[in-house]
Amino acid sequence: MPIPVLGILTLYMNEQKHLEEKPVYQKMIIEGRKVGLDVFVFTPMDVNESKQKIYALEYDAKKGTWGRSWRSFPHMIYDRCRIQKGYRFTQLLEFRRRYSHLLFLNRPLRNKWTIYEVLSRKTEFKKYLPETHLYHGLTDAHQMLKRRPVIFLKPINGTGGRGILRIERLRENSQYYIQGRNQQRKIISPQKIHASRLGAVLHSWNMKDRYLVQEGIPIDLPDGRVHDYRMLVQKNKEGIWQLTGIAGRVGAPRSITSNLHGGGHAVTMNSILDKWIDDAENRQKVEKRAEKLGLGVAAFLEGQYGALCELALDLAINKKGHIYLLEVNPKPAREVFSQIGDADMYRQAIVRPLEYAVWLYGQREESKKTNKPQ
């Protein structure tokens, strides 16, 4: 059997062809060789249609350098492309359409609203979902603020905490407290406003993209910082969904989100949970429920949208131990496990998609033999 080839599909971040996760790809190429996998990196811009070749980015571990060479299309594709605005994303959509017949480890999911709708139809998942509605205008915000003391407005395709607003109804019912992050992830100055000004403030936010309005979960630590949990579930070397790990994330001062790219930092799950929930038995139950939820959501969404090899779930947990599923991310970063100092968990997060790729390739080759005409 020839050595299977995996192409990591990604997007350049700018005209200088910067790659956001290049250090991770470097580790994947090195680890890939250890499991019998030839790995290279490419973007839709690197594909030559007429030659049916790819000007691939490769890492030479012996020399410690990156280089390029013309490669044939890989046996499998690991899609790491996140949504961005502009022509590069348009090229990606065309690549996915043109080469949809190729073997992808993972397919793109839909936007946050569609995922919410799909999950909310299942009783086993609905109880974990915070109240969420598609935002059409000021009335939607007012309606939820009547029922909830805190709400969030989130772009349905947003990532990294960009463009999120938090609105808190103060005890003086005629006033609101507003915080947020703009599209560059920059924290905007918090402000207290009269209820009559809410419409003007939201209008000034210039919501060009569609938004969600979602109930806020009380996750403020004693020092005022927010926190949540990043869970990573991945397929293992036998093609079975498995929990890789869970880490806590604590937001930067004055931040309404805990994202690492927004200044947050990672901590072990237990270091927060032990202080957050007093009862040890309840903490154990929470962790077991979280794992069951993660594995269940992954299997269900794969059944809905096609091949997946990993998912990150962002979870909030209140002081009673109730879990809320805030977001599902099909292109998860792995830095949380590196930051908490768990080298084994971090390596697993990198290696599991590679081991799964080897298994998947073997399954396909066996299928070819079985279906070969006699």
PEPE-V628404 format. One record per residue. N is the residue number from 0. RES is the residue in one small letter. SS is DSSP state (@ for helix, = for strand, . for the rest). Layout:
n/res/ss
N/RES/SS
N/RES/SS
This chain:
n/res/ss
0/m/.
1/p/.
2/i/.
3/p/=
4/v/=
5/l/=
6/g/=
7/i/=
8/l/=
9/t/.
10/l/.
11/y/.
12/m/.
13/n/.
14/e/.
15/q/.
16/k/.
17/h/.
18/l/.
19/e/.
20/e/.
21/k/@
22/p/@
23/v/@
24/y/@
25/q/@
26/k/@
27/m/@
28/i/@
29/i/@
30/e/@
31/g/@
32/r/@
33/k/@
34/v/.
35/g/.
36/l/=
37/d/=
38/v/=
39/f/=
40/v/=
41/f/=
42/t/.
43/p/@
44/m/@
45/d/@
46/v/=
47/n/=
48/e/.
49/s/.
50/k/.
51/q/.
52/k/=
53/i/=
54/y/=
55/a/=
56/l/=
57/e/=
58/y/=
59/d/=
60/a/.
61/k/.
62/k/.
63/g/.
64/t/=
65/w/=
66/g/=
67/r/=
68/s/=
69/w/=
70/r/=
71/s/.
72/f/.
73/p/.
74/h/.
75/m/=
76/i/=
77/y/=
78/d/=
79/r/.
80/c/.
81/r/.
82/i/.
83/q/.
84/k/.
85/g/.
86/y/@
87/r/@
88/f/@
89/t/@
90/q/@
91/l/@
92/l/@
93/e/@
94/f/@
95/r/@
96/r/@
97/r/@
98/y/.
99/s/.
100/h/.
101/l/.
102/l/=
103/f/=
104/l/.
105/n/.
106/r/.
107/p/.
108/l/.
109/r/.
110/n/.
111/k/@
112/w/@
113/t/@
114/i/@
115/y/@
116/e/@
117/v/@
118/l/@
119/s/@
120/r/.
121/k/.
122/t/@
123/e/@
124/f/@
125/k/@
126/k/.
127/y/.
128/l/.
129/p/.
130/e/.
131/t/=
132/h/=
133/l/=
134/y/=
135/h/.
136/g/.
137/l/@
138/t/@
139/d/@
140/a/@
141/h/@
142/q/@
143/m/@
144/l/@
145/k/@
146/r/@
147/r/.
148/p/.
149/v/=
150/i/=
151/f/=
152/l/=
153/k/=
154/p/=
155/i/.
156/n/.
157/g/.
158/t/.
159/g/.
160/g/.
161/r/.
162/g/.
163/i/.
164/l/=
165/r/=
166/i/=
167/e/=
168/r/=
169/l/.
170/r/.
171/e/.
172/n/.
173/s/.
174/q/=
175/y/=
176/y/=
177/i/=
178/q/=
179/g/=
180/r/=
181/n/.
182/q/.
183/q/.
184/r/.
185/k/.
186/i/=
187/i/=
188/s/=
189/p/=
190/q/=
191/k/=
192/i/=
193/h/=
194/a/@
195/s/@
196/r/@
197/l/@
198/g/@
199/a/@
200/v/@
201/l/@
202/h/@
203/s/@
204/w/.
205/n/.
206/m/.
207/k/.
208/d/.
209/r/.
210/y/=
211/l/=
212/v/=
213/q/=
214/e/=
215/g/.
216/i/.
217/p/.
218/i/.
219/d/=
220/l/.
221/p/.
222/d/.
223/g/.
224/r/.
225/v/=
226/h/=
227/d/=
228/y/=
229/r/=
230/m/=
231/l/=
232/v/=
233/q/=
234/k/=
235/n/.
236/k/.
237/e/.
238/g/.
239/i/.
240/w/=
241/q/=
242/l/=
243/t/=
244/g/=
245/i/=
246/a/=
247/g/=
248/r/=
249/v/=
250/g/.
251/a/.
252/p/.
253/r/.
254/s/.
255/i/.
256/t/.
257/s/.
258/n/.
259/l/@
260/h/@
261/g/@
262/g/.
263/g/.
264/h/=
265/a/=
266/v/=
267/t/=
268/m/@
269/n/@
270/s/@
271/i/@
272/l/@
273/d/@
274/k/@
275/w/@
276/i/.
277/d/.
278/d/.
279/a/@
280/e/@
281/n/@
282/r/@
283/q/@
284/k/@
285/v/@
286/e/@
287/k/@
288/r/@
289/a/@
290/e/@
291/k/@
292/l/@
293/g/@
294/l/@
295/g/@
296/v/@
297/a/@
298/a/@
299/f/@
300/l/@
301/e/@
302/g/@
303/q/@
304/y/@
305/g/.
306/a/.
307/l/.
308/c/.
309/e/=
310/l/=
311/a/=
312/l/=
313/d/=
314/l/=
315/a/=
316/i/=
317/n/.
318/k/.
319/k/.
320/g/.
321/h/.
322/i/=
323/y/=
324/l/=
325/l/=
326/e/=
327/v/=
328/n/=
329/p/.
330/k/.
331/p/.
332/a/.
333/r/.
334/e/@
335/v/@
336/f/@
337/s/@
338/q/@
339/i/.
340/g/.
341/d/.
342/a/@
343/d/@
344/m/@
345/y/@
346/r/@
347/q/@
348/a/@
349/i/@
350/v/@
351/r/@
352/p/@
353/l/@
354/e/@
355/y/@
356/a/@
357/v/@
358/w/@
359/l/@
360/y/@
361/g/@
362/q/@
363/r/@
364/e/@
365/e/@
366/s/@
367/k/@
368/k/@
369/t/@
370/n/@
371/k/.
372/p/.
373/q/.
